[in-house]
Amino acid sequence: MEALVQRPLGRTHLTVTRLGLGLAALGRPAYITLGREEDLGDDRGVAAMRARTWAVLDAAWARGVRYFDTARSYGRAEEFLAGWLRERGIAPGAATTGSKWGYAYVGGWRMDAEHHEVKELSAERLRRQLDQTRELLGEHLSLYQIHSATVESGVLEDEGVLGRLRALRAEGVAIGLSTTGPRQADTIARAVEIGAFDTVQSTWNLLERSAGGALSRAHEAGMGVIVKEGVANGRLTARAAPAPLAAAARDRGVTPDALALAAVLARPWAGVVLSGAVSVEQLHSNLGAAEVGWDTELDERLAGLAEAPETYWAGRGALAWA
């Protein structure tokens, strides 16, 4: 499939495919994706979730996906990915693996946990979590990112953090940040100004487009751009697609999720677009985005889906962990 030919990611030494696989929804029993009960059923024990993760990874690999995204806070996602890489005999460098530090998973593998993750963007947490990530992923770790950096957190001005990240880059690991919230554009702009980061991972989808200009400028500055939440935690899938998206997908003979992800792939600054699939069937549907043509008619037809960033993020924050 031509769309999954590997290519450079920004100014890094890394090569990626246009579509990647994110493990946020696969590495832990609870997450905020719509319809999770139907997708996963009742058996969310560690063995069942590991088997599901490996099945999706196998399918992604067979389709040519070579970028995999995880984080310390994604439950056992790093562990599942590391085990799969080892069991399948995939050599370091054959795939590009990105992980993140800053959140800790505290859900205890319970559906009813009061808190599932806790954030702390300190130099001490970076040191501790980097050791944990390296213990699992070893030489497979290609990219290490601040998880959900914000301007308000002060992490982009923390010399203890920046110094350790610079040292990590000198060891051959690319460094980046992910962003969240209605002020994503401000965080991206500050990261570009600092010039210390190789990549940025941000939310952009047909509902939340506010970071687009900042991501374009980051791309122009040489940063690799990774896009998450392209289907808005399930809001842009067949399960909950707004009527204009559902109609456009029917007219094009594709699924709503494929069309939503095709919208992201059409952005010239998008280096990698992540699928968050939790089943082989969802993955194949998501990867159909590579076959979908995008044009100005679709841009105009679906322009009205865009929400104010404050509205989008308030709605996302209200989604229940299930």
Phi, psi and chi 1 to 4 in degrees:
 res  aa     phi    psi   chi1   chi2   chi3   chi4
   1 MET       -  118.9 -178.3 -176.2  -62.7      -
   2 GLU   -57.8  -37.0 -171.3  -83.3  -28.8      -
   3 ALA   -66.5  -17.7      -      -      -      -
   4 LEU  -104.0   15.9  -63.8 -172.3      -      -
   5 VAL   -63.5  140.2  169.3      -      -      -
   6 GLN   -74.3  148.9  -63.4 -170.6   62.1      -
   7 ARG  -151.5  162.7   61.1 -176.0 -174.2  172.0
   8 PRO   -66.2  150.3  -19.2   31.9      -      -
   9 LEU  -105.7   99.7  177.8   62.6      -      -
  10 GLY    55.3 -140.4      -      -      -      -
  11 ARG   -87.3    3.7   58.7  174.6  169.0 -114.2
  12 THR   -73.5  171.4   73.7      -      -      -
  13 HIS   -87.5    5.1   61.1  -78.5      -      -
  14 LEU   -87.3  148.8  -53.4  175.5      -      -
  15 THR  -115.4  143.5   56.7      -      -      -
  16 VAL  -140.6  167.5  -64.4      -      -      -
  17 THR  -102.5  154.7   42.6      -      -      -
  18 ARG   -59.7  -32.8  -67.8 -175.5   70.2 -155.5
  19 LEU  -109.9  133.8  -73.7  157.3      -      -
  20 GLY  -125.6  176.0      -      -      -      -
  21 LEU  -118.8  123.4  177.3   64.4      -      -
  22 GLY   -99.3  140.6      -      -      -      -
  23 LEU  -104.7   14.6  -57.3 -176.6      -      -
  24 ALA   -56.7  -39.1      -      -      -      -
  25 ALA   -91.2   -7.5      -      -      -      -
  26 LEU  -100.7  -21.9  -80.1  165.0      -      -
  27 GLY   -91.1   -0.1      -      -      -      -
  28 ARG  -150.2  154.4   47.7 -166.7  168.9 -177.6
  29 PRO   -73.8  -26.3   26.1  -34.5      -      -
  30 ALA  -116.8  141.0      -      -      -      -
  31 TYR  -161.5  173.8 -167.7   53.1      -      -
  32 ILE   -96.3   11.5   59.6  173.4      -      -
  33 THR   -71.2  135.6  -53.6      -      -      -
  34 LEU   -63.4  142.2  -62.3  178.3      -      -
  35 GLY    75.9   18.8      -      -      -      -
  36 ARG   -64.2  -34.6 -165.7  163.2  170.1   81.6
  37 GLU   -59.3  -45.3  -60.0   90.0  -21.4      -
  38 GLU   -67.7  -39.1  179.8 -178.0  -16.4      -
  39 ASP   -69.3  -39.5  -67.7  -23.4      -      -
  40 LEU  -105.6  -22.6  -62.1 -175.2      -      -
  41 GLY    72.7 -163.3      -      -      -      -
  42 ASP   -85.2  -27.7  -65.5  -31.0      -      -
  43 ASP   -84.6   99.0 -173.4   -1.6      -      -
  44 ARG  -122.0   32.3  -58.4 -171.1 -154.4  177.1
  45 GLY   -66.4  166.4      -      -      -      -
  46 VAL   -58.9  -45.2  173.0      -      -      -
  47 ALA   -62.6  -42.2      -      -      -      -
  48 ALA   -66.2  -41.5      -      -      -      -
  49 MET   -70.8  -34.0  -68.2  -62.4  -72.0      -
  50 ARG   -63.5  -46.7  179.3 -172.2  -65.9  110.4
  51 ALA   -61.4  -41.0      -      -      -      -
  52 ARG   -63.9  -44.3  175.9  178.5  -70.0  -85.4
  53 THR   -61.2  -45.8  -58.1      -      -      -
  54 TRP   -63.5  -38.1  -76.8   26.3      -      -
  55 ALA   -63.5  -41.9      -      -      -      -
  56 VAL   -68.9  -40.1  176.0      -      -      -
  57 LEU   -62.3  -43.7  -74.7  165.5      -      -
  58 ASP   -58.6  -44.8  -78.0  -20.1      -      -
  59 ALA   -66.2  -39.8      -      -      -      -
  60 ALA   -63.7  -44.5      -      -      -      -
  61 TRP   -61.5  -42.5 -173.5  -95.4      -      -
  62 ALA   -63.2  -30.6      -      -      -      -
  63 ARG   -85.9   -1.5  -71.2  -72.3  -62.6  -90.9
  64 GLY    99.4    2.7      -      -      -      -
  65 VAL   -66.3  131.6  173.3      -      -      -
  66 ARG  -131.5   14.1  -65.4  -64.0 -177.8  -91.4
  67 TYR  -122.7  128.2 -177.6   78.1      -      -
  68 PHE  -127.5  133.8  -58.0  104.2      -      -
  69 ASP  -119.3  129.8  172.9   83.9      -      -
  70 THR  -144.2 -172.6 -175.7      -      -      -
  71 ALA  -165.3  159.0      -      -      -      -
  72 ARG   -60.6  -32.1  -75.5  -57.3  -54.9  151.9
  73 SER   -85.2   -1.0   62.7      -      -      -
  74 TYR   -85.4   45.8  -65.4  171.6      -      -
  75 GLY    61.7 -116.6      -      -      -      -
  76 ARG  -105.3   21.9  -64.8 -175.2  177.7 -129.2
  77 ALA   -60.5  -44.1      -      -      -      -
  78 GLU   -60.9  -42.9  -74.3 -174.0  -23.3      -
  79 GLU   -62.2  -46.2  173.9 -169.2  -33.9      -
  80 PHE   -61.8  -44.5  -67.7  168.0      -      -
  81 LEU   -65.1  -44.0  177.9   58.8      -      -
  82 ALA   -61.7  -42.4      -      -      -      -
  83 GLY   -63.7  -40.3      -      -      -      -
  84 TRP   -65.6  -45.4  176.1   79.5      -      -
  85 LEU   -58.8  -42.4  -70.2  165.3      -      -
  86 ARG   -68.1  -47.5 -177.7  172.9   58.5 -107.7
  87 GLU   -65.5  -34.9 -177.7   67.6   20.5      -
  88 ARG   -87.9   -2.3  -60.9  -63.0 -175.5 -103.3
  89 GLY    67.9   33.6      -      -      -      -
  90 ILE   -85.8  120.2  -63.4  172.1      -      -
  91 ALA   -75.6  149.5      -      -      -      -
  92 PRO   -54.1  133.5  -27.3   36.6      -      -
  93 GLY    95.8  -19.3      -      -      -      -
  94 ALA   -71.6  -26.7      -      -      -      -
  95 ALA  -131.8  156.8      -      -      -      -
  96 THR  -102.3  125.5  -63.9      -      -      -
  97 THR  -119.0  124.0  -61.7      -      -      -
  98 GLY  -111.5  138.1      -      -      -      -
  99 SER  -131.9  177.4 -168.0      -      -      -
 100 LYS  -141.4  153.8  -51.0  177.2 -155.2   71.2
 101 TRP  -125.2  158.2   69.7  -85.7      -      -
 102 GLY   131.0  -40.1      -      -      -      -
 103 TYR  -100.2  146.0  -81.0   92.0      -      -
 104 ALA  -113.8  137.1      -      -      -      -
 105 TYR   -77.9  124.0  176.4   65.3      -      -
 106 VAL  -127.4   16.7  -64.7      -      -      -
 107 GLY   -77.3  -13.3      -      -      -      -
 108 GLY    60.2   24.2      -      -      -      -
 109 TRP    58.9   32.2 -149.0  -98.8      -      -
 110 ARG  -111.0  141.7  -69.4  171.5   45.8 -163.5
 111 MET   -72.6  -30.8  -64.5  -69.6  -64.6      -
 112 ASP  -101.7   20.0   61.4  -12.1      -      -
 113 ALA   -61.4  142.1      -      -      -      -
 114 GLU   -66.4  -38.7 -177.8  177.2   -0.6      -
 115 HIS  -132.5  139.5  -59.4  -72.1      -      -
 116 HIS  -103.4  -24.8  -66.1  -89.9      -      -
 117 GLU  -153.1  149.6   52.1 -172.7   20.6      -
 118 VAL  -129.7  134.5  175.0      -      -      -
 119 LYS  -100.3  136.7 -177.0  177.6 -177.4  179.6
 120 GLU  -154.3  108.7  179.9 -168.8  -43.6      -
 121 LEU   -98.0   64.9  -62.8  179.2      -      -
 122 SER  -111.5  159.3   67.7      -      -      -
 123 ALA   -62.3  -34.5      -      -      -      -
 124 GLU   -66.7  -42.2  172.6   55.2   26.4      -
 125 ARG   -66.2  -38.0  175.1  159.1  -74.1 -174.9
 126 LEU   -57.6  -48.0  166.7   57.7      -      -
 127 ARG   -59.8  -47.3 -177.5 -161.8   63.1   75.4
 128 ARG   -66.8  -45.8 -174.8  167.3   62.7 -107.7
 129 GLN   -73.7  -31.8  -69.0 -164.5  -41.1      -
 130 LEU   -61.8  -41.4  176.9   58.5      -      -
 131 ASP   -60.1  -41.7  -73.1  -14.3      -      -
 132 GLN   -66.2  -42.8  -65.9  166.1  -19.4      -
 133 THR   -63.9  -44.8  -64.4      -      -      -
 134 ARG   -66.2  -32.7  -79.2 -176.9  147.0  168.3
 135 GLU   -61.5  -34.7 -177.7  176.6   -6.1      -
 136 LEU   -87.9  -51.0  -71.0  167.6      -      -
 137 LEU   -92.8  -22.0  -69.4  172.5      -      -
 138 GLY    52.9 -130.8      -      -      -      -
 139 GLU   -72.5   -6.7  -66.1 -178.6    8.8      -
 140 HIS   -75.0  -16.3  -72.4  -76.5      -      -
 141 LEU   -69.6  115.1  180.0   63.8      -      -
 142 SER  -103.6  -32.6  -47.2      -      -      -
 143 LEU  -144.6  130.7  167.0   66.1      -      -
 144 TYR  -123.0  128.1 -148.2   46.2      -      -
 145 GLN  -124.4  145.3  -55.8  158.5   90.6      -
 146 ILE   -65.9  130.5  -55.9  172.4      -      -
 147 HIS   -88.3  115.0 -159.7  163.4      -      -
 148 SER    57.5   54.7  -64.4      -      -      -
 149 ALA   -65.7  146.3      -      -      -      -
 150 THR  -137.7  157.1   62.5      -      -      -
 151 VAL   -61.9  -40.2  172.1      -      -      -
 152 GLU   -65.1  -29.1  -56.8   93.0  -41.2      -
 153 SER   -67.6  -23.5   71.7      -      -      -
 154 GLY    80.7   -0.4      -      -      -      -
 155 VAL   -65.8  -28.9   67.6      -      -      -
 156 LEU   -75.0   -8.4  -60.2 -177.3      -      -
 157 GLU  -111.9    3.3  -41.7  -58.8  -30.3      -
 158 ASP   -84.6  105.4 -172.7  -30.9      -      -
 159 GLU   -66.0  -29.6 -173.9   52.3   40.4      -
 160 GLY   -61.8  -42.2      -      -      -      -
 161 VAL   -69.7  -49.8  167.4      -      -      -
 162 LEU   -63.2  -38.5  -64.2  178.6      -      -
 163 GLY   -63.3  -42.1      -      -      -      -
 164 ARG   -67.7  -36.9 -176.5   63.6 -169.2   93.8
 165 LEU   -67.1  -39.1  -70.0  175.6      -      -
 166 ARG   -62.2  -39.6  -75.8 -167.0  -66.9  -92.5
 167 ALA   -64.5  -37.7      -      -      -      -
 168 LEU   -65.6  -40.2 -176.7   61.0      -      -
 169 ARG   -63.4  -38.0  179.0 -160.7  -92.7  163.8
 170 ALA   -63.9  -22.8      -      -      -      -
 171 GLU   -84.9   -0.7  -63.7  167.0   17.2      -
 172 GLY   104.8    3.2      -      -      -      -
 173 VAL  -100.7  125.7  177.7      -      -      -
 174 ALA   -66.5  153.2      -      -      -      -
 175 ILE  -125.1  146.9   61.4  171.8      -      -
 176 GLY  -155.6 -168.9      -      -      -      -
 177 LEU  -146.0  152.1   72.4  157.1      -      -
 178 SER  -110.1  159.1   72.7      -      -      -
 179 THR  -126.5  161.8   66.7      -      -      -
 180 THR  -154.9  159.9 -168.7      -      -      -
 181 GLY    86.7  172.3      -      -      -      -
 182 PRO   -67.7  -12.8   21.3  -32.0      -      -
 183 ARG  -105.6   29.8  -65.9 -172.1   61.7 -165.8
 184 GLN   -51.5  -44.2  -75.4 -168.2  109.7      -
 185 ALA   -59.5  -38.4      -      -      -      -
 186 ASP   -65.4  -41.5  -66.6  -20.1      -      -
 187 THR   -64.8  -44.0  -55.6      -      -      -
 188 ILE   -62.3  -44.1  -62.2  163.2      -      -
 189 ALA   -60.1  -40.7      -      -      -      -
 190 ARG   -68.2  -38.4 -179.0   58.6 -177.4  144.7
 191 ALA   -62.9  -40.3      -      -      -      -
 192 VAL   -64.3  -41.9  171.3      -      -      -
 193 GLU   -62.9  -42.0 -177.1  179.8    6.6      -
 194 ILE   -65.2  -40.9  -66.9  169.7      -      -
 195 GLY    76.1   15.4      -      -      -      -
 196 ALA   -94.0   -9.2      -      -      -      -
 197 PHE  -111.7  145.3  -60.4   97.8      -      -
 198 ASP   -88.6  -29.5  -58.4  -50.5      -      -
 199 THR  -141.4  162.8   66.9      -      -      -
 200 VAL  -139.5  137.0   60.1      -      -      -
 201 GLN  -118.8  120.0  178.4  171.1  -37.8      -
 202 SER  -138.6  161.6  -60.9      -      -      -
 203 THR   -83.3  127.0  -64.8      -      -      -
 204 TRP  -147.1  128.3 -169.1   96.7      -      -
 205 ASN  -154.7 -179.1   56.6   54.4      -      -
 206 LEU   -64.0  -19.0  -70.9  170.1      -      -
 207 LEU   -92.9  -36.6  -56.2  175.4      -      -
 208 GLU  -121.3   97.0 -155.2  -33.6   31.4      -
 209 ARG  -112.1    6.9  -48.7 -178.1 -171.5 -160.1
 210 SER   -65.5  -23.1   64.7      -      -      -
 211 ALA   -88.2   -1.1      -      -      -      -
 212 GLY   -56.5  -47.4      -      -      -      -
 213 GLY   -63.7  -42.1      -      -      -      -
 214 ALA   -66.7  -38.0      -      -      -      -
 215 LEU   -67.3  -35.4  -69.5  172.3      -      -
 216 SER   -63.0  -41.3  177.9      -      -      -
 217 ARG   -69.5  -35.3  -70.3 -174.2  -72.9  -84.4
 218 ALA   -63.7  -42.3      -      -      -      -
 219 HIS   -61.1  -44.6  169.9   73.0      -      -
 220 GLU   -63.6  -28.9  -68.7  168.4    0.2      -
 221 ALA   -80.6   -3.1      -      -      -      -
 222 GLY   102.4   -1.1      -      -      -      -
 223 MET   -77.4  143.5  -64.5  175.5   70.5      -
 224 GLY   -78.0  137.0      -      -      -      -
 225 VAL  -111.0  123.8  174.6      -      -      -
 226 ILE  -112.4  132.0  -55.9  163.0      -      -
 227 VAL  -111.1  126.8 -178.3      -      -      -
 228 LYS  -111.2  163.7   59.9 -173.8  173.4   76.4
 229 GLU    57.1   42.4  -61.2 -176.6    3.9      -
 230 GLY   -66.6  -22.1      -      -      -      -
 231 VAL  -109.9   17.8  -63.9      -      -      -
 232 ALA    54.8   50.3      -      -      -      -
 233 ASN    53.5   36.9  -61.8  104.4      -      -
 234 GLY    98.5   -9.6      -      -      -      -
 235 ARG   -70.3  -18.9  -68.2  179.1   61.9 -165.3
 236 LEU  -112.4   30.4  -61.9  176.3      -      -
 237 THR  -110.5  175.3   66.9      -      -      -
 238 ALA   -57.6  -25.6      -      -      -      -
 239 ARG   -65.0  -33.5  178.8  172.0  -80.7  120.1
 240 ALA  -145.7   19.1      -      -      -      -
 241 ALA   -60.0  133.3      -      -      -      -
 242 PRO   -57.6  150.7  -20.5   32.0      -      -
 243 ALA   -54.2  -43.1      -      -      -      -
 244 PRO   -62.5  -38.1  -24.1   35.6      -      -
 245 LEU   -68.9  -44.0  174.9   62.4      -      -
 246 ALA   -60.2  -41.6      -      -      -      -
 247 ALA   -67.3  -43.3      -      -      -      -
 248 ALA   -63.4  -39.3      -      -      -      -
 249 ALA   -64.1  -43.1      -      -      -      -
 250 ARG   -61.0  -42.7  -77.9 -164.4  -57.6  -88.7
 251 ASP   -63.2  -32.8  -68.7  -12.8      -      -
 252 ARG   -91.7   -6.2  -61.0  -67.6  174.6  114.4
 253 GLY    70.6   34.3      -      -      -      -
 254 VAL  -131.4  172.3  -61.4      -      -      -
 255 THR   -83.9  153.7   57.3      -      -      -
 256 PRO   -58.4  -38.9  -26.7   35.9      -      -
 257 ASP   -64.8  -39.5   57.9  -73.9      -      -
 258 ALA   -64.1  -40.7      -      -      -      -
 259 LEU   -68.0  -40.3 -168.7   58.8      -      -
 260 ALA   -62.4  -42.0      -      -      -      -
 261 LEU   -72.2  -31.8  -69.8  172.4      -      -
 262 ALA   -62.3  -33.1      -      -      -      -
 263 ALA   -61.1  -38.2      -      -      -      -
 264 VAL   -72.8  -44.2 -168.7      -      -      -
 265 LEU   -58.4  -27.3  -72.3  172.2      -      -
 266 ALA   -73.9  -13.9      -      -      -      -
 267 ARG   -74.1  125.4  -52.8  -54.4  123.2  177.8
 268 PRO   -64.2  -17.1   20.8  -32.1      -      -
 269 TRP   -91.6   -7.3   38.7 -101.2      -      -
 270 ALA   -79.9  112.6      -      -      -      -
 271 GLY   -83.8  -46.1      -      -      -      -
 272 VAL  -135.4  134.1 -175.9      -      -      -
 273 VAL  -114.4  124.7  179.7      -      -      -
 274 LEU   -89.5  134.8  -63.2  178.7      -      -
 275 SER   -88.5  139.1  162.2      -      -      -
 276 GLY  -110.3   30.6      -      -      -      -
 277 ALA   -59.6  145.7      -      -      -      -
 278 VAL  -115.7    6.4  -62.7      -      -      -
 279 SER  -145.6  159.7   69.8      -      -      -
 280 VAL   -61.1  -38.5  172.1      -      -      -
 281 GLU   -64.2  -44.3  -65.7   73.7   21.2      -
 282 GLN   -62.2  -40.4  -76.2 -176.3    2.9      -
 283 LEU   -60.2  -48.8  176.5   74.2      -      -
 284 HIS   -61.2  -38.3  -70.8  -39.8      -      -
 285 SER   -64.3  -45.1 -176.1      -      -      -
 286 ASN   -60.3  -45.4  -74.8 -178.5      -      -
 287 LEU   -67.8  -15.4  -63.3 -174.9      -      -
 288 GLY   -60.7  -16.4      -      -      -      -
 289 ALA   -57.8  -30.4      -      -      -      -
 290 ALA   -66.1  -19.7      -      -      -      -
 291 GLU   -96.0   -5.7  -50.3  -78.2  -22.7      -
 292 VAL   -91.3  126.3  177.5      -      -      -
 293 GLY   -79.7  142.5      -      -      -      -
 294 TRP  -119.0  141.3 -169.1  -95.5      -      -
 295 ASP  -145.5  174.9   51.2   42.6      -      -
 296 THR   -65.9  -28.2   54.8      -      -      -
 297 GLU   -61.5  -42.1 -172.5  -87.8  -25.8      -
 298 LEU   -67.3  -40.6  -78.0  169.8      -      -
 299 ASP   -56.8  -45.8  -94.2  -31.6      -      -
 300 GLU   -70.0  -40.0  -65.9  168.1   -0.4      -
 301 ARG   -65.8  -33.9 -175.3  173.5  179.5  179.2
 302 LEU  -106.4    7.3  -60.7  177.0      -      -
 303 ALA   -60.9  -32.4      -      -      -      -
 304 GLY   -70.7   -7.4      -      -      -      -
 305 LEU   -74.4  -20.0  -65.4 -179.7      -      -
 306 ALA   -62.4  135.8      -      -      -      -
 307 GLU  -109.7  159.7  -59.8  174.9   -7.1      -
 308 ALA   -62.6  138.8      -      -      -      -
 309 PRO   -56.7  -37.0   13.6  -26.4      -      -
 310 GLU   -63.0  -37.7  -67.8   78.0   11.3      -
 311 THR   -67.4  -45.5  -59.4      -      -      -
 312 TYR   -60.9  -48.8  175.8   86.9      -      -
 313 TRP   -72.3  -29.3  -70.8   99.4      -      -
 314 ALA   -65.4  -40.9      -      -      -      -
 315 GLY   -67.1  -39.3      -      -      -      -
 316 ARG   -64.2  -42.2 -175.5 -171.3 -176.9  -81.2
 317 GLY   -65.0  -22.1      -      -      -      -
 318 ALA   -86.5   -8.7      -      -      -      -
 319 LEU   -64.6  139.0  -68.1  173.6      -      -
 320 ALA   -84.6  139.8      -      -      -      -
 321 TRP   -71.4  124.5  -75.3   75.7      -      -
 322 ALA  -139.5      -      -      -      -      -
